[in-house]
């Protein structure tokens, strides 16, 4: 499965919502899938009929996480995600910007305004920007679902452990 564009995703979301479905969005890298991701997806599906994943492109990840990332290119990550039964749609987040500052807030607001989902979902422990996401979402009439599950290893921690073993 190749990831959809944001416009294709917005069209599908509009159709799904018109048929009465509740739609949730999770954005992220999802470079090395782990139990924390699965727990987050399951949490989202408790509230939403449809789970959409906004997948950061390879350039965004490289700029924010270093030249050795992503471990898996976007098409591979989209394939992995599409095989998870909780995930219904995957789209590529385009552009290149840092994960901090006003630019990401503006990009996030524009993405939410385009997609018009019912919920955004994030992990309180894994997302330092969750409060800003909440403010942006509320300004657009979207509810933030904040997962407060147990702490798990992050993808970065897993990647560092693998690098040390080689």
Secondary structure, 3 states (H helix, E strand, C coil): CCCECHHHHHHHHHHHHHCCCCEEEEEECCCCCCHHHHHHHHHHHCCCCEEEEEEECHHHHHHHHCCCCCCCCHHHHHHHHHCCCCCCEEEEECCCCCCCCHHHHHHHHHHHHHHCCCEEEEECCCCCCHHHHHHHHHHCCCEEEEECCCCCCCHHHHHHHHHHHC
